């Protein structure tokens, strides 16, 4: 589940830390939020994301790093989440913070023990199919727990079709043809536009033509989509034993615009030229709507 600001953003100030589409709508700001998934190795990546015309950074919170033992917290060095958010703020971008702890990262329980105040889900739908009633009850409990906290912020559930009001259900995938919000007043949000897929040892490296990414996004916006996020915008590397599952390579490149070494080959070749044309069209559309 992700936290989203509702009140701070009504000033239209990019310094509002946690903000997304609902807040922009309240502020009278039209146009889709263009976000990119970036995990750490900043601030250079933040600047490159901004240079790519993104207005928002999406990132996960990995509790196996922040709370390796229940009740013992660590927010230093590469796990300095507050510093990361402040750096994004300094560059005038917004943050979509996906707090987990279950972040569909193929680590059991986010690699941490149970701790009810943080027991929110992400991409839980496929587990609901396996566990049915208990899983559905858990998702409902998680939503109620959040609302009972009375934080004054907006929340979303990724790939959770029956997310209870007022929590916003969102979509992850290559295409978004069959997705719609489960209530007419909710914005249509695409939290993961998959730019490619995992690389497995001995398997092929996955690539996508820019048209295969751009056209679904254009369709999504044409149908009223208000938020989309490139997953990933920076691929990165899973160091040590942190790769995302059995036989998955440490390379998490995902054919992202910025590769795991911080380079931008996908933005400088012929494919990149077409990508830039698409981004420029999106920016012109935003200017017309404002």
Secondary structure, DSSP 8 states (H G I E B T S, - for coil): -EEEESSGGGG--TT-SBB-HHHHHHTT--S-EEEEE--SSTTHHHHHHHHTT--EEEEE--HHHH-SBTTB----GGG-HHHHHHHHHHTT-EEEEE--S--SSSSGGGGS---GGG---SS-HHHHHHHTHHHHHHHHHHHHHHHHH--SEEEEEET-TT--TTSEEEEEES--TT---SSTTS--EEEEEE-S---BTTS------HHHHHHHHHHHHHTT--EEEEE-SB--B--TT-SSSTTB-SB--TT-SB-TTS--GGGTSHHHHHHHHHHHHHHHHHHHH-
